[in-house]
């Protein structure tokens, strides 16, 4: 997986978590925080389990889509079909970027369905470290446009390991802000202007990732020349 894309995914996850994750995952994080307090145990290990299980879901999803990408020849042996598919994936990521810039009403998924609320209530009854882990898994499968755009980049990695690395980088970027929220800095959620700005910056990084993946596809089709800075291959 290209180091520049991994870095961009981390930054996108970090900035996107300010603008998007606080609003979408914030209520769930606060519920988990209350759950952890009820245990009377040290919070740090339980938060590690929570975010670890959430990111584990991302890694599994990234491995799956990366594996699917490898089936059509991504990576060092890009074929014409893979090159064309890379361009399509890049365009998909750019569409998500446009949505986070507010240019198109697409990708900001809302609503969890009645089953989500019922499941959350049942998990809250479980309590303890098992309940925390299950809530982390549920957070990992939460419908989210930002996650979907990262998965498109993971698919373009063209390998199981590359897809896993892509989603780990993205997931790791989302952790700091959610940890701050869990420690009581919920006032961040009220700063709508800051959240909006950071969401748009995350959208810009998605545009950059999408553009880079498109250029990889064009390079594979021999329509543009490859480019690298030192040992870092950009496309």
C-alpha positions, 0 to 999 in steps of 0.5 A: 500500500502506497505510504502517501495514501496510508498517510492521507487516510490517517489524516482523513480519519483524524479530521473526519472524526472531528466533523463527522464521527462526533455527530454520528458516533458521539452518542454511542461513545458516551453510552460506552463511557457510561458503561465503562464507569459502571464496571468500576474498573480502569477505563484505559484497558476497556477503551483499548478493547472498544477501539481495538474491536472497532478497528478490527472490523475495519481491518477485516473489511479492508482485507476483504475488499483488498482481496477482491481488488487483487482478483482483478490484478491490482498492485504491481501487475495492473492489467487494463481491466484493473487500471480501468477499475482503479479509475472507477474507484478513484471517481467513487472516492472523489464523489464521497469527497464532494459530499463532505465538501457539501457540493453534492448531497451524497454519502452522509448516511443517517439513521440506524434503523429500529434494529440498531436501537434494540440491539444497543439496548440488549448489549448495554444489559450485557455489561462488562468487557464483553459488552464493550467489545460488542459495542466496538464491533457494532460501531465498526459496522455502523453505516458511514460514508467516510468509512465507505470512501476509505474502503474504496481506497483499500480496494485499490490497494490490490492485496489483502495486506494492503487493504488491511493496512489502509483501514488500520491507518484510517481507523487509527486516525479516528481514535484520538478525537473519540478518546477526547470525547470519552474523557469529557470534552463533549463541548467539541460537539457544540462547535458546529463551525469547527466541525464543518471546516474539518469535515471539508478538509477531510473531504479535500484529502479524499479528493487527493486520494481519489485523484492519486488512485485515478492516476495509478489507473491511468499509469497502468493504462500507459496514458500518463507517466508514473511519478515518485518522490525519492522511494515513495511512488505516488502513481 
